[in-house]
Amino acid sequence: MAKALIGYMNSDLRDPRLAADNSRLRARVRELEAVVLRLSEENDKLVAARAEELLVDTAPRMQEMQPA
């Protein structure tokens, strides 16, 4: 496997089209990783806000249900 990867990388040096394509794909992967990270952080914030909202909404009902 390592030899195949090394061979592929060496072939990039000989063919400028492959090198350009490889560079473009690596840049796109970095962009997509950044999008995934941003969406994950946004999702975490939304989940936390919703959890807090649910806790606030159910707190008065929970007090009503407590025995006197």
VOTORNU-28408 format. One record per residue (C-alpha): residue in three letters; x, y, z. Coordinates in steps of 0.1 Angstrom, whole numbers, plus 5000, padded with zeros to 4 digits. Each point is the difference from the previous one (the first is absolute). Layout:
// VOTORNU-28408
ALAXYZ
...
// end
This chain:
// VOTORNU-28408
MET500050005000
ALA502850245009
LYS501849934968
ALA496850074980
LEU499650345018
ILE503650094995
GLY499849904963
TYR496950214996
MET501750305017
ASN503049964977
SER497849994969
ASP498650345011
LEU503450154996
ARG500349894964
ASP496550104989
PRO499050365008
ARG496449934994
LEU499949745027
ALA501950225023
ALA497550294994
ASP497149765005
ASN501549865032
SER500650355013
ARG496450104991
LEU498549705017
ARG502150055032
ALA498850365001
ARG496449894996
VAL500449745028
ARG501350285023
GLU497050214991
LEU497649725007
GLU501749925033
ALA499650365010
VAL496349994991
VAL499549685020
LEU501750165030
ARG497950314998
LEU496849814996
SER500949775029
GLU500750305023
GLU496750164989
ASN498149685006
ASP501549975035
LYS498950365008
LEU496549934987
VAL499749675020
ALA501250185032
ALA497550294994
ARG497249754995
ALA500949805030
GLU500050315021
GLU496750114985
LEU498549665009
LEU501250025036
VAL498650355004
ASP496649894985
THR499749695022
ALA501250145033
PRO496750175009
ARG498149684992
MET502449795021
GLN499450235030
GLU496249964995
MET500449625001
GLN501949995033
PRO498049885030
ALA499250275025
// end
